[in-house]
Amino acid sequence: MKEDLYQYLANQGGNMTIREIAICFAAALVISFVIFVSYRISHATTVYSAKFNVSLVMLTIVSTLIMSVIGNNVALSLGMVGALSIVRFRTAVKDPRDTAYIFWCIAAGVCCGIQDFTVAAIGSATVFFVMLILGNVKSNDRYLIIIRGKQNSSESIHNAIKGYFNNAASLRVENTDHSCTELIYEVSQFALKRYEKKNSNISIRSKLMEVKDVESVNLVCQNDEITR
């Protein structure tokens, strides 16, 4: 009984011809090119990684290779799951959208590997247009206003910030020693542009530099992708 079950599981894989294998990989190359273009467009205005984009193409081809080997062989699929379960990936994902692209590559490779080209084409076209429309959506950037001045300038800086932003800026850090003080405020991009327009396009940096005893003002943009 055990031997019969083993023979059944071992012989479930369908032998693909060279022509079928070539078609699978050709379809994988076409879809991976679509993924490559989609990633390039959606990351055009952010931090674009050419190496990661190339790895997406390779991931699609490798997924197709794995599925072509496995086919419908139950025993081989279980062994492959066990082998892949010991792999640990340590590469940090800088952009949350990169995770969606990774799953897209795996799903496209699986569809090409099992020769389900219709699902691969329709699914990839749908994801492509969704990423084309929503790929450039960004979170509201936050700005840090870093002010350095003399030790007795804290109150003047507080009043200047409050008068400019009308409580829209939040104090995050205040460092003071015997000679100087440093204050860090956080304000959203929307509030920064709104109040600059309200104050006749006078920047907060120019406004703060008019305050007595203020030595320097730095404006730092902070978001989920990069701090610049």
N, C-alpha and C positions, 0 to 999 in steps of 0.2 A: 504494500500500500504506500509506504513512504517513498519507495523507489519510483512508483508510478507518478506520485505527486511531484517529485523532484523533476522527472522527465517532462512532465506537463509544463511546469513553471519555466524550465530551462529552454524549452522549444517554442515558447510563445512569441518570440521576436520574429517579425517579418523581415526577410532579406530584401533590402532595397537595391535596385539596380543602379548602375553608374549614372544613368540618365536621370533617375529620380533624385539621387544625391545631388547632382549638378543643379537641378531645378530648385531644390531646397536652398542651397547656398546662394544661388542667383537671386532668389526672392529675398533671402536674408540681407544680401548686399544692397538691394534696392531699398528695402525698408530702413536699413541702418543709415543709408544716405539721407533719407527723409528725416530720421532722428537727428542726424548731424546738422542738417540745415535748420531744423526747428530749434535745436539748442543754441546755435549760433545767433539766430534772430532774437530769441527770447532773452539772451544774456548780452546783447550788443551794448546796452547802456549800463551794465554792471560789471562785476569782476568776471571776465571770460577766461576760462581755462582751456586752452587748445589740447593739452594732454588729456584732460578728462573727457573732452568731446571725442577724441580718438578712441579712448577706452570704451565709450558707449558703443562705437561701431564694433570693436572687438568683442564686447560682451554679447551683442546680438548674434554674432557668428559662433561664438563659443556655446551659447545656449542652443543654437541650432545643431551644433555638433553633438552635444550631449543627448539631445532628444532623438537625433538620428541613430545614435548608438543604442539607446534604450529601447526605442520603439514601443511595443506593447509587451516587452519582456518583464514580467513581474519580479522575477528573481534579481535581474540586473538593476531594476529601478530601486529595489530595496537596498542593494549593495551600494548604489550610487548615493542614496540618501545618507547612508551610514558614513560613507567616505567624506561627503561634503559637510557633514555635521561637525567634523573636527576642525574645520577651517574657521579662523578668527580674523575678521577684517578690522584693521586699526585706522583706516583712512578717515579723517574727519570730513563730514559733509558740510561745506561752508554755506550753501544755499539750500533751503528746504525743498526747492523745486528739483534739485538734483536727485532726490529720492524718487520722485515721480518718473524721472527719465530712466533711472536704473530699473524700476519695475516695468516700464514700457519696453526696454530692451529685452528683459527676460521673457516677458509675455510674447513679444514678437518672435523671439528665437524659438520658444516652445511651439507656437503656431506653425512656423516654417518647418520645424523638425518633424512634426506629425503630418505635414503636407496639408494643413488647413489654411490655404492661402486666402480664402475668402474672408475669414475672420481676421486674419493678419492685416489684410488690405483695408477693410472697412474700419477695424479698430484703430489702426495707425492713422488713417485719414481723419477720424474723429478726434483723436488725441492731438494731432497736428493742428487742426483748426482751433481747438480749445486753447492750446498753448499759444497759438498765434494771437488770439484775442486777449487772453488773460496773462500771458507770460511776462508782460512788462508792468504788471500791477506791482506797486511797491508799497511797503508800509510807510506810515507817516514818520519821517525822520525826526530825531530829537537833537537839539543843539545844546551844547554845554558852553556856558559863558564863564570863562575863567578870568577873574579879576585879581590883580595884585596891586597892593598899595601900602602906604605907611600904616603903622599900628593903630592910629586913631581915625582911620578913614572908613571903618566898617559902617557906621551910621549913615554917612553921606552916600555910600554905595547902595545901602538898603533903600534909601529914599529915592535915589535915581532909578533903580530897577523898578520900584513900585510905581513911580510916576510914569515910567515909560510903558510898562506892561500891564499895569492895573491888576496886580495879583495873578497874572497868567504865568509868571515864572516862579519856579519853586527852588528854594535854597536847599542844596544837597550837601555841600561841604563847606565848613568854615575852619580855617587853620590860622592861628594867631600866635606870634611869638613877641619878643621884646622889641623887635625892629620893624616887622612887617606883618601884613595880614593877607590871606588868600581866601577868596570866596568863589564857589562854583554854583551856578544856577542852571537849572534845566528848563527848557522851553521847547514847545513843539514847532515844527516847521511852519505849520499853518498860523500859529500865533505870532511867530517872528515876522512873517511877511505881512500879516494883517496890521500889526502895530507899526511896522516901518512905513506902510502906506498911510496909516492914520497920523503919524508924526512927520508928514511931509517928506517922506523918503529919507529921513535922517537915520542913519544906522545906529544901532545900540552901541557900537564901538566908538563912534564919534561922540555920542552923548556921554558915555562914561569917561572918555578922555578929557572932557571938560570939567569933571569933578576934581576938586582939589585933592592932592596927595595920591591920586591914582597913577601908578607907574606903567602898567601894561594891561591890555585886554586881549584875550584870545577867544576865538569862536571855533568850536570843534563840532563837526557833524557826526552823530553816532546813530547807526542803524544796525539791522540784523546781519548785513552782509559785510560791512567794513566800516571802520572808523577813520575819517579823513579830516 
